[in-house]
């Protein structure tokens, strides 16, 4: 039976964990917050300036403030192509990073990512239906591919949650196993459509590109809808912060502190799923962002979830903007799927950090 723990003792344990990670209070935050904001602004500026057609900072300012020195072509490129794409990458990166923090906190596992409960499998099947069955349709301004992928991810989460319920509760192990099993089945089901489609080569290529992630150019209405979902998810994370901190001490401790575990799990899953689905809606399945960014931020800023959520959102947005900018220029005028870039950048970095720590990683 777990020993009793008071709220004061729990806070002391959490504070010791924070200090062990090297955080020294307000001084570090005074440096880290401006640094994160500068990183985000720098990535946005770089993503706006760099591309197949180079636009100077002076011309960007001229376009944004409607000065006469800008040309019509620069206005079209900046306002209808490049700036929406940069902001879209930021929204996707922020959403995936926050979702990664939530799932890692829920499962107390640094290997959890936004797709841990099978979202990727459901999104893949929905995207396959959109590409092979409704290739020329749109729903609410989004392509059928994106819309059905969004619906597939939501339905998969609901199915996983329902299947994992045991005796009126949802233990973490059944959740993980259900997510793994359903994701595998749905991913393979999506591949069946490749062999049933009439235009196998073209549609299969489109599906492969979508599964690797792609920050496509979207209109401002689509971007605002997804950004609104990100803002709602971020605001809902505020009351979840103390719950995640309590769960970091273990479920027994959290329960003795008065945390309603079943309600907490459901709330975290709903918020994380909303964020993941909004990212899937805009960019398909982009790996490593929701896994790598929270991991790096935790190593630097410690395990306190208020800081983790804030800095992961900013750093995730910056990371994906930089990765998408690189994907646009590395083989210009063609471009790589951004998921390939995040894997090549994030995989070696994650391995380096794991080797450098030289000890078992724990939340």
ABEGO torsion letter per residue (X at the ends): XBBBBBAAAAAAAAAAAAAAAGBAEAAAAAAAAAAAAAAAAAAAAAAAABEABBBBAAAAAAAAAGBAABBAAAAAAAAAAAAAAAAAAAAAAAAAAAAAAAAAAAAGBAABBAAAAGAAAAAAAAAAAAAAABAABBBGGBBAAAAAAAAAAAAAAAAAAAAABBGGBBBAAAAAAAAAAAAAAAAAAAAAAAAABABAAAAAAAAAAAAAEBBBBBBAAAAAAAAAAAAAAAAAAAAAAAAAAAAAAEAAAAAAAGBBAAAAAAAAAAAAAAAAAAAAAAAEBBBGAAAAAAAAAAAAAEABAAAAAAAAAAAAAAAAAAAAAAAAAAAOABBBBAAAAAAAAAAAAAAAAAAAAGBBBBX
